[in-house]
Amino acid sequence: MGKIIGITYDLKSDWQRGGDDPVDINAEFDKPETIERVATALERGGHRVARIGNVHSLLAQEDNLDVDIVFNMCEGISGRNRESQVPVILEMKGIPFVGADALTLGIALDKVMAKKLFMAERIPTPRFFEINKGDDLEKVNGIGFPLMVKTRHEGSSKGISRQSRVEDAGGLKRQAGMINDTYGQPALVEEFIRGEEFTVAVLGNEDPRAMPVVQVSINGHVELGDEFYTHDRIASESLQYVCPAKISGELTSALQDLAVRVYKCVGCRDFGRVDFRVDDLGHPYVLEINPLPSLDVKDVFNIFPNVFSSNYDEIVNKVVDFALRRYNIIDEGSLAASVCLTESLKGLKS
């Protein structure tokens, strides 16, 4: 028999943009069709679905949830701990849930904290510093130009535009000031890695597996040079994903091995996605890890399964299966249905 699976999520319509809010304020939230597609996948896997909604809806229902497990897709409301809100509530109530726990989500959302962990584990990541409002910029830049200026704790490329790559002190002051004022947080400033961009999904727990490497293409080019992933390109025709990536077996292995190391480094569970930049000499750098990756059907979780003759529905249900096993909630029907996919995953990198 299948399980009763609750889904927690934030819809783009949940946030009514105020006059002082940035234009991408709700960029991380899901479209209704994404939630419906996940629900359909779970139902096709033999489960029943209960749509819970955002953290406020969860709080209103927390003592009356009739579910076996929650599939958490919530980004949270505000602050650098927002992605941790739903997991903390579920942990307090003893309700099993799919995906990373509150600590992992908090660390991964705060890119400075995540990068410090990467460095401690000798995982290559671009050199960086941060700029707070009022900092003397002449004293903080020890890297040199060009630089990338980002938000410290946002996702979905919020705050990243073509102006985020800066060539001089004037550009750095402009972009850092914009992040400080518009997003109300420190600016993360990284050395700019000229080259190519990739993303790798990872599935599993005790023996996590890296999925096929997905390469980012902009305007038909995979050799990006000075180009990079920006917020306005997410929904545009200029951004495409290439899978399997047209790269050497050596680079493929390097990216997959690093993806698993990063996944373990921050304590991911069930599934996640690691983003990379590879320089012109073929050296990979980890940009970030997302333990709460997009499940939009236009994103990578609907793209890489085709490489090993799987599909979106199977991947979503396999992620749930990982969580059910982790909580020792044995579902023989789900277990039997996932055997073929498990065998396919065994051939991928661990």
C-alpha positions in Angstrom: 0.0 0.0 0.0 1.1 3.6 -0.6 1.4 6.2 2.0 -0.5 9.4 2.8 2.0 12.1 1.8 1.5 15.8 2.8 3.1 18.4 0.7 4.3 21.7 2.1 5.1 24.5 -0.3 5.1 28.2 -1.0 3.2 29.5 -4.1 4.4 32.6 -5.9 0.9 34.0 -5.3 1.5 33.7 -1.5 3.7 36.8 -1.5 2.1 40.0 -2.5 5.0 42.3 -3.6 5.2 45.5 -1.7 6.5 48.8 -3.1 10.0 48.3 -1.5 10.3 44.6 -2.4 12.8 43.6 -5.2 11.2 42.4 -8.4 12.4 38.8 -7.7 11.0 38.6 -4.2 9.0 35.4 -4.8 11.4 33.9 -7.3 12.1 30.8 -5.1 8.4 30.0 -4.7 6.6 27.4 -6.8 4.0 27.7 -9.5 0.8 25.9 -8.9 1.5 23.6 -11.8 4.7 22.4 -10.1 2.9 21.3 -7.0 0.2 19.6 -9.1 2.9 17.8 -11.1 4.6 16.5 -7.9 1.3 15.4 -6.5 0.5 13.6 -9.8 3.9 11.8 -9.6 3.2 10.7 -6.1 -0.3 9.5 -6.9 1.1 7.5 -9.9 3.4 6.0 -7.4 0.5 4.6 -5.4 0.3 7.3 -2.7 -2.4 9.6 -1.5 -1.6 13.3 -1.4 -2.6 16.0 1.1 -1.8 19.5 0.1 -0.8 21.3 3.3 0.6 24.6 1.9 3.0 27.1 3.5 4.4 27.3 7.0 1.3 29.3 8.3 -1.0 26.6 6.9 1.2 23.9 8.6 1.0 25.7 11.9 -2.8 25.8 11.6 -2.9 22.0 11.0 0.1 20.8 13.0 -2.0 18.9 15.6 -4.4 17.4 13.1 -2.2 16.2 10.2 -3.3 12.8 9.1 -0.2 11.9 7.0 2.5 9.3 7.1 5.2 11.6 5.8 5.6 15.2 4.5 7.2 16.1 1.2 8.7 19.4 2.1 9.1 22.0 -0.7 8.7 25.1 1.5 11.2 28.0 1.0 9.9 29.8 4.1 8.9 33.4 4.7 11.9 35.6 5.5 15.4 35.6 7.0 18.4 33.3 6.5 16.7 30.6 8.6 13.5 30.6 6.5 14.1 27.3 4.8 14.5 25.7 8.3 11.0 26.8 9.5 9.0 23.8 8.3 11.6 21.1 9.2 11.8 22.5 12.7 8.1 22.3 13.2 7.9 18.8 11.8 10.8 17.7 14.0 9.1 19.1 17.1 5.9 17.2 16.3 7.7 14.0 15.4 6.4 14.0 11.8 8.6 12.3 9.2 9.5 14.4 6.2 11.4 14.1 2.9 14.6 16.0 2.4 17.2 17.8 4.5 16.7 18.8 8.1 16.7 22.4 9.5 20.5 22.6 10.1 21.5 21.6 6.6 18.9 23.9 5.0 20.1 26.8 7.2 23.8 26.2 6.4 23.2 25.8 2.6 21.1 28.9 2.3 23.8 31.0 3.9 26.4 30.8 1.2 29.2 32.2 3.4 28.6 29.5 6.0 28.5 26.8 3.3 31.7 28.0 1.7 33.5 27.9 5.0 32.5 24.2 5.4 33.7 23.5 1.8 37.0 25.1 2.6 37.4 23.1 5.8 36.8 19.9 3.7 39.2 21.1 1.0 36.4 21.3 -1.5 37.4 23.9 -4.2 35.2 27.0 -4.2 35.8 30.5 -5.5 37.7 32.8 -3.1 35.4 35.3 -1.5 34.7 38.0 1.0 31.5 39.8 2.2 30.5 43.4 2.3 28.2 44.8 4.9 26.6 48.2 4.7 29.2 50.9 5.6 32.3 48.7 5.0 35.4 50.4 3.6 35.7 48.8 0.2 39.4 49.6 -0.1 40.1 47.3 2.8 38.0 44.3 1.9 39.0 43.4 -1.6 42.1 41.2 -1.5 41.2 39.2 -4.6 41.2 41.5 -7.5 38.8 42.0 -10.5 36.6 40.7 -12.1 34.3 39.8 -9.2 30.8 38.4 -8.8 28.5 40.1 -6.3 25.6 38.0 -4.9 23.2 37.9 -2.1 24.5 36.1 1.0 21.3 34.1 1.7 19.0 33.8 -1.2 18.3 31.2 -3.9 17.0 31.0 -7.5 19.7 33.6 -8.6 17.9 36.4 -6.7 19.8 39.6 -7.0 22.0 38.2 -9.9 21.9 40.2 -13.1 24.3 41.0 -15.9 25.6 43.8 -13.7 26.6 41.3 -11.0 30.0 40.8 -12.7 32.0 43.8 -11.8 35.3 45.1 -13.3 36.2 47.9 -10.9 35.7 49.5 -7.5 32.8 51.6 -8.8 30.9 48.5 -10.0 31.7 46.7 -6.7 30.3 49.6 -4.7 27.2 49.8 -6.9 26.3 46.1 -6.7 27.2 45.6 -3.0 25.2 48.7 -2.1 22.2 47.3 -4.1 22.4 44.0 -2.2 22.7 45.7 1.2 19.8 48.1 0.5 17.4 46.1 -1.6 17.8 42.7 0.0 18.8 43.8 3.5 21.8 41.5 3.9 25.5 41.3 3.3 26.8 41.0 -0.2 28.8 37.8 -1.0 31.6 38.7 -3.3 33.5 36.0 -5.2 36.3 35.8 -7.7 34.8 35.4 -11.1 35.5 32.0 -12.7 35.6 32.3 -16.4 34.5 29.2 -18.2 31.6 26.8 -18.1 28.7 26.1 -15.8 27.3 22.7 -14.6 24.8 21.3 -12.1 24.7 17.8 -10.6 21.8 16.2 -8.7 22.6 13.7 -5.9 20.2 11.1 -4.6 20.3 8.9 -1.5 21.5 8.6 2.1 24.0 5.9 3.2 25.4 5.6 -0.3 24.5 8.7 -2.2 24.8 8.7 -6.0 25.6 11.5 -8.3 23.3 11.7 -11.3 24.4 12.5 -14.9 26.1 15.9 -15.2 23.9 18.7 -16.7 25.6 21.6 -18.5 24.2 25.1 -18.7 23.9 26.6 -22.2 23.2 30.3 -22.8 22.2 31.4 -26.3 23.2 28.0 -27.6 26.8 28.2 -26.2 28.1 25.9 -23.5 31.5 27.6 -23.4 30.2 30.6 -21.5 33.4 32.5 -21.0 32.2 35.7 -19.2 28.5 34.8 -19.4 26.7 33.3 -16.4 23.4 32.2 -15.0 21.2 35.1 -14.0 17.7 35.5 -12.6 16.1 36.9 -15.7 17.4 34.0 -17.8 15.6 31.3 -15.7 12.4 31.6 -17.6 13.9 32.8 -20.9 14.6 30.8 -24.1 18.3 31.8 -23.9 18.9 29.3 -21.0 19.0 25.6 -21.8 20.3 22.4 -20.2 22.4 19.9 -22.0 22.4 16.3 -20.6 24.5 14.4 -20.7 27.1 17.1 -20.7 29.5 17.2 -23.7 32.6 16.9 -21.6 35.4 14.4 -21.0 34.9 11.3 -18.8 37.6 12.7 -16.5 35.7 16.0 -15.9 32.4 14.1 -15.5 33.9 11.9 -12.8 35.5 14.9 -11.1 32.2 16.8 -11.0 30.2 13.8 -9.8 32.8 13.0 -7.1 32.8 16.6 -5.9 29.0 16.7 -5.9 28.8 13.7 -3.5 31.5 15.2 -1.3 29.6 18.4 -1.0 26.3 16.6 -0.4 27.9 14.7 2.5 29.7 17.8 3.8 26.5 19.7 4.6 24.5 16.6 5.6 22.0 16.4 2.8 19.3 13.8 2.9 17.3 12.0 0.1 18.1 14.5 -2.7 20.0 17.7 -3.5 21.7 19.6 -6.3 25.2 21.0 -6.6 26.2 23.9 -8.9 29.6 24.3 -10.4 31.7 26.6 -12.5 34.7 25.1 -14.4 37.5 27.4 -15.5 39.2 27.5 -18.8 41.9 25.1 -17.6 39.2 22.5 -16.5 39.4 23.1 -12.8 36.0 22.8 -11.1 34.7 25.1 -8.4 31.7 24.5 -6.2 29.4 27.5 -6.2 26.7 26.2 -3.9 24.5 23.3 -2.9 20.8 23.3 -2.9 19.2 20.7 -0.5 15.8 22.1 -1.6 16.2 22.0 -5.4 13.5 23.1 -7.8 11.2 20.4 -9.0 9.8 22.4 -11.9 9.4 20.2 -14.9 11.6 22.5 -16.9 14.5 22.1 -14.4 17.1 19.4 -14.1 15.1 16.8 -12.2 13.0 16.3 -15.3 16.1 16.2 -17.6 18.8 13.9 -16.2 16.4 10.9 -15.7 16.2 10.5 -19.5 19.9 9.5 -19.6 19.2 6.2 -17.8 15.7 5.5 -19.2 13.9 6.9 -16.2 11.4 9.7 -15.8 10.3 12.5 -13.5 7.6 10.3 -11.7 10.2 7.6 -10.9 12.7 10.1 -9.5 10.1 11.8 -7.2 8.9 8.5 -5.9 12.5 7.3 -5.4 13.2 10.3 -3.3 10.2 9.5 -1.1 11.4 5.9 -0.9 14.8 7.1 0.4 13.0 9.0 3.1 10.7 6.1 4.0 13.6 3.8 4.4 15.5 6.4 6.5 12.5 6.5 8.9 12.2 2.8 8.7 8.7 3.2 7.4 8.7 0.1 5.2 6.3 0.1 2.3 6.6 -3.1 0.3 4.7 -1.8 -2.6 6.9 1.2 -2.9 10.0 -0.9 -2.3 9.1 -3.3 -5.1 8.2 -0.5 -7.5 11.6 1.1 -7.0 13.8 -1.9 -7.6 14.3 -1.3 -11.3 15.3 2.4 -10.7 17.6 1.4 -7.9 19.4 -1.0 -10.2 19.8 1.8 -12.8 21.2 4.1 -10.1 23.8 1.6 -9.1 25.7 2.2 -12.4 26.1 5.9 -11.5 28.8 7.5 -9.4 28.7 7.2 -5.6 
